[in-house]
């Protein structure tokens, strides 16, 4: 070919078909993968429509982590003349692609769009590379099937394991440290799963404490003071949460703890997070948490009726339930409610009174 793109590449074989892996400088991406904003009906596309909202997040990930960002390979089909010239007898060689060929993205369109945005802000990124797996185009049906195959078996990681491994998320780091430092919580927290089975040896997930700690943080920045507070706070909670104590003393089984109390439910932990936010903000002594021992954490306790437990005996998981559950805990601890909490409490009590009056 007289006029061609030439890439050093490795040739491989899958399903009896050749494919090629090349390392491309980021600055080449806009030349090979031309965006097309024209609307095309789904059945005539080989890819989902670009979700514009995802692009800034990925772009910021690159710009905020210039020394540690990482991307998996892109996958693309080539519609045009290609030729692979081996170097020696191995799989290495030079891939030549006609300059009038069309490059169709099978997997990675959002990564490419984000990289292009990042390049507009940092031109020096252009010399960095990304791996691309090239396939020979075999028509729309094949490209659509490739997109399906590349995405249908992808398994999204759980929030818990993401928070276990993420060293950039300061709240995740602080949460891991707090969980590790509080023996009871560490022993009964699953650090991989977001959902626990009835027979699970664990009572909590890491993500449950992450959400609860987010309530404590209340939009502020993570600091050393906050990280230390988390350890102190959850240590105090574990020392005075009677159902947890009963489990440790073997006077309560895991099954009864899960099924007969609210003490291991996410709504309860997030409510305790709201309680913790008060202590963190006000700097009050945690001695008031001793009163946790006096609270009836049973699901059938009147204090939780329609607040944490609905009329059918099931846990309520919305934000309103978190507020109202926290209100009940705060009142039991002798902690004053904030203005919004008082308003929510008044509305709740008025609604429950009307319901009882019917």
N, C-alpha and C positions, 0 to 999 in steps of 0.2 A: 504494500500500500504506500502510495506517495505521500498522502497527507493523513496522518494518524496520530492518535494519542498513544504514547508508549509508557507502559508501567512495568517495573520489575515485579514479578508475581510468582506465586507458587500454584501449581496445578494440582487439583485433587479430583476424586471421583466419588459421586454419590448417586445411588439409584441408577447406575449405568451411564450417568451424564457427567461431563467435565464441568468443573467450576474453578474459579481462580481467586486467590486472595492477594490483594495489593495494599500497600501502605500509601495513602494519598496525603499530600500536604493540605491543610485545611483551606488554604487559599484557592485550591482547585475545585472545591465543592460547588461554588456558585456557577462555575463554567460548565460543569458536567450535569448538575441537577437544577434545571431551570424551573422555577416555580410557575404554576399556572393557576391563576385565581378564578378562572372561568368555572361556573357551576356545571358539574356533570352528574347525571343521575347515578345513583349507587351501583346499579347493575352494569354500568359501562365504565366503572372505575376499578382499579386493581388495589386500591388503598382507601382507608377511611378518610373523611375530610379532616383537614388540619384543625386542631383545636387551639385557637389562638391564645387561650388563657394559659396553656401549659408552657408556652414558649418563654415568657419572662422568667419563670421559675427556673427553667433549665439554663437559660442564659446567665442568670445571677449566680447559679451554682458554679459555672465556669469562671466568671469574673471574680467571685468571692474566694475561690479556691484554686488559684493559678498554679500552685505547686503540688496539688494533691488530687485534682479532678481526674475522673476516669470514665471512659465510655467503652461499651461493648461495640463489636463490629456492626457496620451497616450492611444491609443486603440489597443488592440491586440487580436488575435484569438489563441486558444490553440488546437493544433492537437494532441490529446493523452488522456490518462485516467485522469479524474478529479473526485474529491469527495469533497463535502462541508459538514462539520460537524458543526451543529448549536450549539451555546452556549445559553442555555435556549430556549425560545420560539420565540425570535426575529430574525431579519435578520443578526445579527452578528454571526460570526463563523470562522472556520479555513478552508481555501481552500487548498486542497492537490492536487498536480499535479505530475504525474509520471515523473521521471527524464529523461526518454527517449522521452518525449513529445516535439513537435516543437512549438515554439512561433512565430507567424506571425504578423508583425506590419501592422495594418490597417490605423493608423494615427499617425504620429510623428516620421518618420524615420530620418528627418533632426535634430530634437531635440536630438534624441538618439546619432547620430553621433557626434554632437557638444558637448554633455555631455561627451562622451568618450574622445574627444580631451582635454576638460577642465580637466578631471580627470588625464590625463597624465601630466598636469602641476601643478595641485593642488590636491594632494592625499587626503587632509582633506575633500574635497567635498563628498567623498564616503559615509560619514555617513548621509548626507542630503537625503531627500526623494522626490519622485515624485509619483503622483497617476497614477494608470494604471487601465483601464477598460478592464476586460477580458471577452471574448465571447467564447463559444464552437465552434470550427471550424466545418463548414458544407460544405466544399469543395471550390474549386477555384471560381466557379460562385458566390457563396454567399459572399466570401471575396472581389471579385471585386465589387460587388454591394455595400457592406459596405463602401469600399473606396470611391465610387462615392457618396453615400448618405452623408457621413461625410464631403465631400468637396464641393459638388455642391451648397449647400445652404449657404456656408460661404461667407460673404460679407466683402470685404476689406474696411477698414476704409478710409475715405478721407484724403488727405494730410493735409487739413485745420484742421480737428479735431485732427489729430495726433499732429500737431504743437501747437494746443490749450492746449493739455493735457501733452505734453512731457516736463518734468522738467530737463531732462538730456541734451537736445539739447540747448546749450546756445544761439544760434541764434534764435531759436523758442521763448525762454524766452524774449530776447531783442525785437523781433518783436511784441510779445503780448503787451509788455509794451508800445512800441511806438504807436501802433494802439490805445490802450486805452487812451493815453495821448493827441492824436490829435482828437478833437471833431468831425470834419467832417468825417474823415476816420473811426472813431469808429462807428458813426451812420450808415454808409453805407457799412460796411464790414460784410459779412457773415462768421462766424467763424466755420461753420460745413461743408459747401459744397465746392467742387472744381469747379463746373459748375453752372452758374446761368441761370434761365429761363428768357424769355423776359419780363415777368411780375413781376420779383423778385423786392422786395422792396430794395434790396441791389445793389450796383454798383461794389463792389470788393469782393474778397475772401481773407481770411487770407493767403492762400498759394501764392497769387499774390504778397503780400508784403514780404513774406518770400523769394521768388525768387528774388525780387528787392533788398532786403537787403543783399542777398548773393552776388549780384553784387557790392554793396557798400563795403562789407567786403573784397572781392577780395582775398580770401584765407588766410587772417590773422586770428588771434585769437580774439574772442569776449572779449572786455574789458569794464570796466565801462565808459571809454571815448567814446567808440564806441556806447554803449547803449544810452548815453546822446546825442551824435551826431544825432542818428536816430530820436529822439524826436524833436530836433531843426530843422533838415533838412526837415522832413515831415510836420512839422508845417509851415515852410516857403513855401514849395511847395503848401500846401493847401491854404495859404494866397494869393498866386499869380497865381494859376491855374484858368484862367478866366472861363472856362466852369463849374468848380466846384463852383466858386463864383456865376455864373449866375443861377445855380440850386438852391443854397441857397436863392437867391433873388427872385426866382420863375419866372425869365425871360427866363428860359430854362427848358423844361420838362425832366424827366428821359429818356423817350423814345427817344427824340431828342439827348440827351447827349450820349446815347448808340449808336444810329444808324447813327448820323451825325458827330460825332467827334471820335477821337482816344483816348480821354482823360481818358477813363475807361478801355482801353484794356491792357492786360498783357504785350504786347510788348512795350507799352508806359511806363508802370510802371517800367519794367526792364531797359528800356533806361534811365529813370530818376534815376534808381539805378546806372547805369554807370556814369551818371553826378554826382551823390552823391559821388561816389568813388573818383572823382577828388577833390571835396571840402574836403573830409575826409583826403585824402593823403596830399594835399597841405596846408591844414589849412586855406584856404582862407575864407574871410568873405562871408556870404550867401547873401549879399546885391544884388549880380548879379542876384539872382533868381527873383528879381522884373521884369526882362525882360521877364519872362514867360508870363506875361500879354499881351505882344506884339505879341506873336506867334499865328498864325492862326492854331487852332487845328482841323479844319474841315477836314473831310475825303477827300473832293475834292480839298483841297489846293495843289498847285503844289509842295510844299516842300516835301510832303509825297508820291508823285507819284512814283511808282516802288521801293520806299524805305521802306514804311510801308504798302502801298496799292498797290495791283497788278493791272494788266491791266483790270481785270474784276470787280474792285471795292471792292475786298475782302482783309481783313487784312492778312498780311504776318506774320507768327509766328516763323520763324527760327532765329538762332543766328545772321545771317547776317543782318536781319531786325532790330534786337536789336542794333547792332553796328551802322548801318546807321541812325536809328532814333535818337540815342544818339548823333551822329555826327551833325545832323541838329539842335538839341536842344543846343548843346555846341556852335556851330557857332552863333546861335541866341543870346546866352548869352555872347558872346565874350570870350569864353574859348578856349585856344589852344588845338588842337588835338594831341594825341600821335602819334608815328611813325606808329604803326599798323593801327590806325584809319585813318591817312593820306593816307596810301596805299590802304585801303578799299575804302575810299572816291574817290580817283583818279580812281580806277578800276570801281567803280559804275558810276561816271560821264562820263568816257570814253565809257562805255557800253551803257549808256542812250543816249549819243550823236550819237553813231553809229546807235542805233535803230531809233532815230529821223531822221537820214539822209537817211534811206532806203525808 
